[in-house]
């Protein structure tokens, strides 16, 4: 697991030569961890400012920013207007990516097998139990599917990736909406838990017949077998930056507080159906104005100069008009005197 050994150690990704050197601290979602690592490496080379980011899951990131133990938290599940107000938080998107189903099936190539949203929901409800089930076979008449039992792999931690995945499934399956429903954690019918995207990827890799869900960079860098998806328009699509971008094309970023738009199950022939933005959380009233300013300088550099790095990992940079809106929103992050921490 060359990629995982470089990017994640256990559940933590530390993107600095050492904690003593870190000038910016963050924690949260594992979904964007690969691109945060790339950005941090390039930013440190350009500015000599280091980032220490702990990829502990969205739930952990929210708790840490609420506890004021980090300069920013990261979550794939955007907070509501009420949550932002109660927490005194400012929220903004950093990058767009896709969640993909990954499988461990001998003889099946990446993208060769396709799934519909309803079949994927039935698999994760425990109703489709083997890979040669008629529901899967009907969608894949040219794929030789084994009679292997399906082992579900899911996130064991409080996860924005789980939120994005289950949010999609409840949109396409009333039965899944009834149970297990949507959330950062849900009660799965069976299966094996893994901590972080890395933990899910590791379990899928070692369990014959397993299926899991991970951010696409984890699947791509580890050469995992992903499934294609039948989208809202009935078209079979494969995950990449173009299909993620197609899902985000019609997004109305002004429709939700903190830019918390839902990009799942969007219309469009080329749209990947499980797409999401990932978000940054910072305190409106900065505890340490200098550190908050350094964090914003990092994200300003990432949004303006880090787009090529995002595309290299098949993330989608925010559109330029959204970047301008995000940077304008930063004026709400102020020091004790009421002055914006970043001019």
C-alpha positions as CSV (number, residue, x, y, z in Angstrom):
1,X,0.0,0.0,0.0
2,X,2.6,2.5,-1.2
3,X,0.1,5.4,-1.2
4,X,-1.2,4.8,2.2
5,X,2.2,4.5,3.7
6,X,3.1,7.9,2.3
7,X,-0.2,9.6,3.0
8,X,-1.7,8.1,6.2
9,X,-0.2,6.5,9.3
10,X,-3.0,4.8,11.1
11,X,-5.8,7.3,11.3
12,X,-3.5,10.4,11.2
13,X,-2.0,12.2,8.3
14,X,0.7,14.7,9.5
15,X,1.8,17.0,6.8
16,X,4.9,18.6,8.3
17,X,8.4,17.7,9.2
18,X,7.4,17.7,12.8
19,X,4.9,19.2,15.2
20,X,7.4,21.7,16.5
21,X,7.6,23.2,13.0
22,X,3.8,23.4,12.4
23,X,2.4,26.9,12.2
24,X,-1.1,25.9,11.1
25,X,-3.1,23.1,12.6
26,X,-6.2,21.4,11.3
27,X,-8.2,18.2,11.8
28,X,-11.1,16.4,10.3
29,X,-12.3,14.8,7.1
30,X,-10.2,12.0,5.4
31,X,-12.0,12.7,2.1
32,X,-9.7,15.7,1.2
33,X,-6.6,14.4,3.0
34,X,-4.6,13.5,-0.1
35,X,-5.0,17.0,-1.6
36,X,-4.3,18.7,1.7
37,X,-1.1,16.7,1.8
38,X,-0.1,17.9,-1.7
39,X,-1.1,21.5,-0.9
40,X,0.8,21.5,2.4
41,X,4.0,20.1,0.8
42,X,3.9,22.7,-2.0
43,X,2.9,25.6,0.4
44,X,5.8,24.8,2.8
45,X,8.2,24.8,-0.1
46,X,6.9,28.2,-1.2
47,X,6.5,29.9,2.1
48,X,8.3,27.8,4.8
49,X,5.0,27.7,6.6
50,X,4.0,24.1,7.6
51,X,0.6,22.5,8.1
52,X,-0.1,19.7,10.6
53,X,-3.4,18.1,9.6
54,X,-4.9,15.1,11.4
55,X,-7.2,13.1,9.2
56,X,-9.5,11.8,11.9
57,X,-12.9,12.0,10.2
58,X,-15.4,14.8,9.9
59,X,-17.0,14.2,13.3
60,X,-13.6,14.5,15.0
61,X,-12.8,17.7,13.0
62,X,-16.0,19.3,14.1
63,X,-15.3,18.4,17.8
64,X,-11.8,19.8,17.6
65,X,-12.7,23.1,16.1
66,X,-15.6,23.5,18.6
67,X,-13.0,22.8,21.4
68,X,-10.7,25.4,19.9
69,X,-7.8,22.9,19.8
70,X,-7.0,23.5,16.0
71,X,-6.9,26.5,13.7
72,X,-9.5,24.9,11.4
73,X,-11.8,21.9,11.3
74,X,-12.7,20.0,8.1
75,X,-16.0,18.2,7.4
76,X,-17.6,16.7,4.3
77,X,-21.0,17.2,5.9
78,X,-21.7,20.9,5.9
79,X,-23.1,22.4,9.1
80,X,-26.6,24.0,9.1
81,X,-27.2,27.7,9.6
82,X,-28.2,27.0,13.2
83,X,-25.1,24.9,13.9
84,X,-22.9,27.5,12.5
85,X,-24.6,30.3,14.5
86,X,-24.5,28.3,17.8
87,X,-20.8,27.4,17.3
88,X,-19.8,30.9,16.2
89,X,-18.3,29.3,13.0
90,X,-17.6,30.4,9.5
91,X,-17.8,27.6,6.8
92,X,-16.5,27.5,3.3
93,X,-15.7,24.9,0.7
94,X,-12.2,23.9,-0.2
95,X,-12.5,21.4,-3.1
96,X,-14.9,19.0,-4.8
97,X,-14.5,15.3,-5.1
98,X,-16.4,12.0,-5.5
99,X,-17.1,9.0,-3.4
100,X,-16.8,5.7,-5.3
101,X,-17.8,2.1,-4.5
102,X,-14.8,-0.2,-4.6
103,X,-14.8,-3.9,-4.7
104,X,-12.4,-6.9,-4.3
105,X,-13.5,-9.4,-7.0
106,X,-11.0,-11.5,-8.8
107,X,-11.1,-11.1,-12.6
108,X,-13.2,-7.9,-12.5
109,X,-11.4,-4.8,-13.8
110,X,-11.8,-1.3,-12.6
111,X,-14.9,0.3,-14.0
112,X,-16.0,-3.0,-15.8
113,X,-18.9,-3.6,-13.4
114,X,-21.6,-1.1,-13.0
115,X,-24.2,-0.5,-10.3
116,X,-27.4,1.5,-10.0
117,X,-28.2,3.5,-7.0
118,X,-31.0,1.2,-6.0
119,X,-28.9,-1.9,-6.3
120,X,-26.1,-0.3,-4.3
121,X,-28.6,0.6,-1.7
122,X,-29.9,-2.9,-1.6
123,X,-26.4,-4.3,-1.2
124,X,-25.8,-2.0,1.8
125,X,-29.2,-2.9,3.2
126,X,-28.0,-6.5,3.2
127,X,-30.7,-7.5,0.7
128,X,-28.3,-8.5,-2.1
129,X,-25.9,-10.9,-0.5
130,X,-23.9,-12.5,-3.4
131,X,-22.1,-11.0,-6.4
132,X,-24.0,-13.2,-8.9
133,X,-27.4,-12.0,-7.5
134,X,-29.8,-11.4,-10.4
135,X,-30.0,-7.7,-9.5
136,X,-26.3,-7.3,-10.2
137,X,-26.1,-9.8,-13.1
138,X,-28.9,-8.0,-15.0
139,X,-26.9,-4.8,-15.0
140,X,-23.7,-6.6,-16.1
141,X,-24.6,-9.3,-18.7
142,X,-21.0,-9.4,-20.1
143,X,-19.2,-9.6,-16.7
144,X,-18.4,-13.0,-15.2
145,X,-19.7,-12.5,-11.6
146,X,-18.7,-15.1,-8.9
147,X,-21.1,-16.6,-6.4
148,X,-18.9,-15.0,-3.7
149,X,-20.6,-13.7,-0.6
150,X,-20.6,-9.9,-0.4
151,X,-18.9,-8.4,2.7
152,X,-19.8,-4.8,3.5
153,X,-17.1,-2.5,4.5
154,X,-18.0,0.8,6.1
155,X,-16.6,3.7,8.1
156,X,-16.4,2.9,11.8
157,X,-15.7,6.5,12.8
158,X,-17.9,9.6,12.5
159,X,-17.5,10.3,8.8
160,X,-18.5,12.9,6.3
161,X,-17.8,10.4,3.6
162,X,-20.4,8.1,5.2
163,X,-22.8,11.1,5.2
164,X,-22.2,11.8,1.5
165,X,-22.6,8.1,0.6
166,X,-25.8,7.5,2.7
167,X,-27.3,10.9,1.6
168,X,-27.1,9.7,-2.0
169,X,-28.6,6.3,-1.1
170,X,-31.6,7.8,0.7
171,X,-32.2,10.0,-2.4
172,X,-32.5,7.0,-4.7
173,X,-33.9,4.4,-2.3
174,X,-37.0,4.9,-0.1
175,X,-36.1,1.5,1.6
176,X,-32.7,2.8,2.5
177,X,-34.1,6.0,3.8
178,X,-36.3,4.0,6.2
179,X,-33.3,2.1,7.4
180,X,-30.4,2.6,7.9
181,X,-30.9,6.2,6.8
182,X,-28.5,9.0,6.5
183,X,-25.8,10.2,8.9
184,X,-22.1,10.4,9.7
185,X,-22.7,7.1,11.4
186,X,-25.5,4.6,10.8
187,X,-26.4,1.1,11.9
188,X,-25.3,-1.1,9.1
189,X,-27.0,-4.5,8.7
190,X,-23.7,-6.4,8.8
191,X,-20.0,-6.0,7.7
192,X,-16.6,-4.8,8.8
193,X,-15.7,-1.3,9.9
194,X,-12.6,0.6,8.9
195,X,-11.4,3.9,10.4
196,X,-11.0,6.6,7.8
197,X,-10.9,6.2,4.0
198,X,-7.6,4.4,4.5
199,X,-9.1,1.9,6.8
200,X,-12.0,1.1,4.4
201,X,-9.6,0.8,1.5
202,X,-7.3,-1.6,3.5
203,X,-10.2,-3.8,4.5
204,X,-11.6,-4.0,1.0
205,X,-8.2,-4.9,-0.3
206,X,-7.7,-7.8,2.0
207,X,-11.3,-9.3,2.1
208,X,-12.4,-11.4,-1.0
209,X,-15.8,-10.3,-2.1
210,X,-15.7,-7.0,-0.2
211,X,-17.4,-3.7,-1.2
212,X,-16.6,-0.4,0.4
213,X,-16.9,3.4,-0.4
214,X,-13.9,5.8,-0.5
215,X,-12.9,9.1,-1.9
216,X,-11.7,8.5,-5.4
217,X,-8.1,9.5,-4.8
218,X,-7.7,6.5,-2.4
219,X,-9.1,4.2,-5.1
220,X,-7.0,5.6,-7.9
221,X,-3.7,5.7,-6.0
222,X,-4.1,2.2,-4.6
223,X,-5.3,0.8,-8.0
224,X,-8.5,-0.5,-6.5
225,X,-11.3,-1.9,-8.5
226,X,-14.1,0.7,-8.6
227,X,-17.6,0.2,-10.0
228,X,-19.2,2.5,-12.6
229,X,-22.5,4.0,-11.7
230,X,-25.8,4.6,-13.5
231,X,-26.6,8.2,-12.9
232,X,-29.8,10.1,-12.6
233,X,-30.1,10.4,-16.4
234,X,-29.7,6.7,-16.8
235,X,-26.2,7.0,-18.2
236,X,-23.3,4.8,-17.1
237,X,-20.4,7.1,-15.9
238,X,-17.0,6.5,-14.5
239,X,-15.4,8.6,-11.7
240,X,-12.9,11.4,-12.7
241,X,-12.6,15.1,-12.4
242,X,-14.8,15.7,-15.5
243,X,-17.8,13.7,-14.1
244,X,-17.3,15.3,-10.7
245,X,-17.3,18.7,-12.4
246,X,-20.4,17.8,-14.3
247,X,-22.2,17.1,-11.1
248,X,-21.2,20.5,-9.7
249,X,-22.0,22.5,-12.8
250,X,-25.5,23.5,-11.8
251,X,-24.8,24.1,-8.1
252,X,-26.3,27.2,-6.6
253,X,-23.7,28.0,-4.0
254,X,-25.8,30.8,-2.6
255,X,-28.7,28.5,-1.8
256,X,-27.4,27.3,1.6
257,X,-25.6,29.0,4.5
258,X,-21.8,28.4,4.5
259,X,-22.0,27.3,0.8
260,X,-23.4,24.0,2.0
261,X,-24.9,22.8,-1.3
262,X,-25.8,19.2,-2.0
263,X,-24.1,17.8,-5.1
264,X,-25.5,14.3,-4.9
265,X,-27.7,12.8,-7.6
266,X,-27.5,15.8,-9.9
267,X,-29.0,15.8,-13.4
268,X,-26.7,15.6,-16.4
269,X,-25.6,12.9,-18.7
270,X,-22.0,13.1,-17.5
271,X,-22.6,13.7,-13.8
272,X,-21.1,11.3,-11.3
273,X,-24.0,10.7,-8.8
274,X,-22.0,10.6,-5.5
275,X,-20.2,14.0,-5.5
276,X,-19.5,16.4,-2.7
277,X,-17.7,19.5,-1.7
278,X,-15.6,19.3,1.4
279,X,-15.7,22.2,3.9
280,X,-13.5,24.2,6.3
281,X,-14.7,25.5,9.6
282,X,-13.1,28.4,11.5
283,X,-14.2,30.5,14.4
284,X,-15.9,33.8,13.5
285,X,-14.2,35.4,16.5
286,X,-10.6,34.3,16.2
287,X,-8.9,33.0,19.4
288,X,-5.5,33.7,17.9
289,X,-5.8,36.2,15.1
290,X,-2.3,35.5,13.7
291,X,-2.9,31.8,13.4
292,X,-6.3,32.3,11.9
293,X,-4.7,34.6,9.3
294,X,-2.0,32.1,8.5
295,X,-4.7,29.4,8.0
296,X,-6.6,31.7,5.6
297,X,-3.4,32.6,3.7
298,X,-2.9,28.8,3.2
299,X,-6.4,28.4,1.8
300,X,-6.0,31.5,-0.4
301,X,-2.9,30.0,-1.9
302,X,-4.6,26.6,-2.3
303,X,-7.7,28.1,-4.0
304,X,-5.7,30.4,-6.3
305,X,-2.5,28.4,-7.0
306,X,-3.2,24.8,-6.0
307,X,-5.7,23.9,-8.7
308,X,-3.3,21.9,-10.8
309,X,-2.4,19.8,-7.8
310,X,-6.1,19.2,-7.2
311,X,-6.7,18.1,-10.8
312,X,-3.7,15.7,-10.6
313,X,-5.6,13.8,-7.9
314,X,-8.9,14.0,-9.7
315,X,-10.4,16.5,-7.4
316,X,-12.2,19.5,-8.9
317,X,-11.1,23.0,-8.0
318,X,-13.8,25.5,-7.0
319,X,-15.0,27.6,-9.9
320,X,-13.4,31.1,-9.9
321,X,-16.7,32.9,-9.1
322,X,-17.1,30.6,-6.0
323,X,-13.5,31.3,-5.0
324,X,-14.2,35.1,-5.0
325,X,-17.3,34.5,-2.9
326,X,-15.4,32.4,-0.4
327,X,-12.6,34.9,-0.1
328,X,-15.2,37.7,0.5
329,X,-16.8,35.6,3.3
330,X,-13.4,35.6,5.1
331,X,-14.0,39.2,6.2
332,X,-16.4,37.7,8.9
333,X,-13.4,36.1,10.7
334,X,-12.3,38.8,13.0
335,X,-9.9,39.5,15.9
336,X,-10.9,40.8,19.3
337,X,-11.1,44.4,18.1
338,X,-13.6,43.4,15.4
339,X,-11.1,43.8,12.6
340,X,-10.8,41.1,9.8
341,X,-7.8,38.9,10.5
342,X,-6.9,38.8,6.9
343,X,-6.9,42.0,4.9
